[in-house]
């Protein structure tokens, strides 16, 4: 019998990304400045709605709030009638 030689394949070692003692955390105001710069660059990527789209979206949101208020009012009225009926039946 012929023995097959197994070739050991090892993955290349990952580079170590340990923090050096020379690396110092930036100061408070430097981090705030970096945050504002990153925020500004992200806001440039946003696709802002047109005034027409903004108006339509606003009307849809107001319509949904109005419809939700009507539904909640209806449930409140039905619940109120139910409680009054129970109190009337109990004799109070």
C-alpha positions as CSV (number, residue, x, y, z in Angstrom):
1,X,0.0,0.0,0.0
2,X,1.2,3.4,-0.9
3,X,0.8,5.9,1.8
4,X,-0.4,9.3,0.7
5,X,1.4,12.2,2.1
6,X,-0.9,14.8,3.6
7,X,0.2,18.3,2.8
8,X,-0.5,20.6,5.7
9,X,-2.0,23.8,4.5
10,X,-1.9,26.6,7.0
11,X,-3.5,29.9,6.5
12,X,-1.2,32.9,6.5
13,X,-1.0,34.5,9.9
14,X,-3.2,37.6,10.3
15,X,-1.3,40.8,11.0
16,X,-1.5,41.8,14.6
17,X,-3.4,45.0,15.1
18,X,-2.5,45.6,18.7
19,X,-2.7,49.2,20.0
20,X,0.8,50.5,20.6
21,X,1.6,52.4,23.7
22,X,2.6,55.3,21.6
23,X,-1.0,55.6,20.2
24,X,-2.8,58.1,22.3
25,X,-6.6,58.6,22.3
26,X,-7.3,62.0,20.8
27,X,-8.5,64.7,23.1
28,X,-12.2,65.6,23.8
29,X,-12.4,68.5,21.4
30,X,-10.5,66.7,18.7
31,X,-13.1,63.9,18.9
32,X,-16.0,66.4,18.7
33,X,-14.4,68.0,15.7
34,X,-14.0,64.7,14.0
35,X,-17.6,63.8,14.8
36,X,-18.8,67.0,13.1
37,X,-16.7,66.5,10.1
38,X,-17.9,62.9,9.6
39,X,-21.5,64.1,10.2
40,X,-21.1,66.8,7.5
41,X,-19.8,64.3,5.0
42,X,-22.6,61.8,5.7
43,X,-25.2,64.6,5.3
44,X,-23.8,65.3,1.9
45,X,-24.7,61.7,0.9
46,X,-28.4,62.2,1.8
47,X,-30.9,62.5,-1.0
48,X,-33.1,65.3,0.3
49,X,-36.8,65.3,-0.7
50,X,-38.1,68.0,-3.0
51,X,-40.6,70.5,-1.6
52,X,-43.4,68.8,-3.5
53,X,-42.5,65.4,-2.0
54,X,-42.0,66.9,1.4
55,X,-45.5,68.4,1.2
56,X,-47.1,65.1,0.2
57,X,-45.3,63.2,2.9
58,X,-46.4,65.8,5.5
59,X,-50.1,65.5,4.3
60,X,-49.9,61.7,4.5
61,X,-48.5,61.9,8.1
62,X,-51.2,64.4,9.2
63,X,-53.9,62.3,7.6
64,X,-52.7,59.1,9.4
65,X,-52.6,61.0,12.7
66,X,-56.1,62.3,12.2
67,X,-57.4,58.8,11.3
68,X,-55.6,57.3,14.3
69,X,-57.2,59.9,16.6
70,X,-60.7,59.1,15.2
71,X,-60.1,55.4,15.8
72,X,-58.9,56.0,19.4
73,X,-61.9,58.3,20.1
74,X,-64.3,55.6,18.8
75,X,-62.7,52.9,21.0
76,X,-62.9,55.3,24.0
77,X,-66.6,56.0,23.3
78,X,-67.4,52.3,23.0
79,X,-65.5,51.5,26.2
80,X,-67.3,54.3,28.0
81,X,-70.7,53.0,26.9
82,X,-69.7,49.5,28.0
83,X,-68.7,50.7,31.5
84,X,-71.9,52.8,31.8
85,X,-74.0,49.8,30.8
86,X,-72.2,47.6,33.4
87,X,-72.7,50.2,36.1
88,X,-76.4,50.5,35.2
89,X,-76.9,46.7,35.3
90,X,-75.2,46.5,38.7
91,X,-77.5,49.1,40.2
92,X,-75.0,51.8,41.0
